[in-house]
Amino acid sequence: MTEQLLHLTEQPLWEAARRTGTYEMSTRGRTLREEGFIHCSLPHQLPAVARAVYGSDDEGLVVLVIDTGRLAVPVRYEAVEPGGEEFPHLYGPLPASAVVEVRPWPGHMVPEEGEAG
């Protein structure tokens, strides 16, 4: 089974990507070209990322579920600071075909590892 990564984004940005076939935003207000990679999360990391990036301004967000087996670009796990928690970074555009599910946010509680969803 291939790994699934998550990416939190604004629904209009995802809708635009579906039309073009490629998603190229890194994080809120930053493109792949500006940042060099697309920020992703593992399920247990997503709530903290949502709070850090969007705070209480989380209306109209969606969670993209990415199947890494459908990617043609590298995924690297990197820490923000030395010795810190590593987050998955996608080093290239995200093809819309690699997104296997789109979940609404907020209201979608991501289970901790080991919990039933």
C-alpha positions in Angstrom: 0.0 0.0 0.0 1.3 3.4 -0.9 1.6 6.2 1.6 -1.0 8.9 1.9 0.0 12.5 2.6 -2.3 15.4 3.4 -2.3 19.0 2.2 -4.6 21.7 3.5 -5.7 24.3 1.0 -8.4 26.8 0.1 -11.2 25.2 -2.0 -11.0 27.7 -4.9 -7.3 27.0 -5.3 -8.0 23.3 -5.5 -10.9 23.8 -8.0 -8.5 25.8 -10.2 -6.0 23.1 -10.0 -8.6 20.5 -11.0 -9.3 22.5 -14.1 -5.6 22.8 -15.1 -4.6 19.3 -13.9 -1.8 20.6 -11.6 -1.7 22.1 -8.1 1.2 24.4 -7.5 0.7 26.1 -4.2 3.1 25.4 -1.3 1.2 26.8 1.6 -1.1 29.8 2.3 0.0 32.7 0.1 3.1 30.9 -1.2 3.5 29.1 -4.5 5.7 26.1 -5.2 8.0 28.4 -7.2 8.4 30.7 -4.3 8.9 28.0 -1.6 10.6 25.3 -3.7 8.3 22.5 -2.5 4.7 21.9 -1.5 4.1 21.6 2.3 2.3 18.3 3.3 1.4 16.6 6.5 0.9 13.2 8.0 -2.6 12.7 9.5 -1.4 13.3 13.1 0.3 16.6 12.1 -2.6 18.2 10.3 -4.5 19.8 13.2 -1.4 21.6 14.4 -0.5 22.7 10.9 -4.1 24.0 10.4 -3.8 26.0 13.6 -0.3 27.4 12.7 -1.1 28.3 9.1 -4.8 29.3 9.2 -5.6 29.9 12.9 -9.3 30.5 13.2 -9.5 31.6 9.6 -10.3 28.1 8.4 -13.5 28.7 6.4 -13.6 27.1 3.0 -10.6 24.9 3.4 -10.3 21.3 2.1 -7.8 18.5 2.8 -6.3 16.9 -0.2 -5.4 13.2 0.3 -2.4 12.5 -1.9 -1.4 8.9 -3.0 2.4 9.0 -3.2 2.3 6.1 -5.6 0.9 8.4 -8.2 3.6 11.0 -7.9 6.5 11.5 -10.3 8.3 14.0 -8.1 10.3 13.3 -4.9 8.9 13.5 -1.4 11.4 14.4 1.3 10.8 14.4 5.1 12.4 17.5 6.6 12.4 19.3 9.9 11.7 23.0 10.2 14.4 23.2 12.8 17.3 20.8 13.5 16.1 17.9 15.6 12.5 18.9 15.1 9.6 16.9 13.8 9.9 16.0 10.1 7.2 17.0 7.7 6.7 15.6 4.1 7.6 18.1 1.4 6.7 17.5 -2.3 9.4 18.7 -4.6 7.4 19.5 -7.7 3.9 20.1 -8.9 1.1 17.9 -7.6 -0.9 16.3 -10.4 -4.6 16.4 -9.7 -4.7 12.7 -10.5 -2.6 12.0 -7.4 -5.4 13.4 -5.2 -7.5 10.5 -4.3 -9.9 12.2 -1.9 -10.9 15.8 -1.0 -12.2 16.2 2.6 -13.9 19.3 4.1 -12.2 21.3 6.8 -13.1 22.2 9.6 -15.4 19.5 10.9 -13.2 16.7 9.6 -11.4 15.4 12.6 -8.2 13.6 11.6 -7.8 10.6 13.9 -4.5 10.1 15.7 -2.4 7.2 14.6 -3.9 3.9 15.9 -7.4 5.3 16.4 -10.3 4.2 14.3 -11.5 6.8 11.8 
